[in-house]
Amino acid sequence: MSIERTIQKPQHILVVDDDEDDCLLMREAFAEVRPQSPLSFVHDGEQLMAYLMRSAPYEDAERCPMPDMILLDLNMPRMDGREALRAIKQHATLRCIPVIVLTTSSACEDVKSSYDCGANSFVTKPTSFSDLKRLVVTLGDYWLELVTLPPSPWIREA
């Protein structure tokens, strides 16, 4: 039995990770399995919050569109993923954005604290590129195609 895939909607993904190699692999995985979904990258929680709040240097809505999903690493310099997650989920406008914690950790305390802070999902980073591509397919199918999310509270600029 074959399962036909629906045409994927283009949706913007914001990747928050301080590891340049992980960012490169994520860019390559999305390019291969979900090329219609544009990616943006920031490298710590402070940059993430500046991006989401449209602070410098992220004021341009066309160049820095609001994300449909955030892939968030936990362990980063300056503001770590836990602090950023709490800030997002406490913000009335931003809390509807799905935040998937994507980290090297599989520690029970990291899983628990992530969900306590409002994470929508917790995923341990795959160790191979083929597993990363499978993860991108799965995340895209679920978060960007299957579930119904509330309407975006911000106006997208054409």
Buried (B, 14 or more C-beta within 10 A) or exposed (E): EEEEEEEBEEBBBBBBBBBEEBBEBBEBBBEEBBEEBBBBBBBBBBBBBBBBEEEEEBEEEEEBBBBBBBBBBBBBEEBBBBBBBBBBBEBEEBEBBBBBBBBBBEEEEBBEBBBEBBBBBBBBBBEEEEEBBBBBBEBBBEBBBEEEBEEEEEEEEE
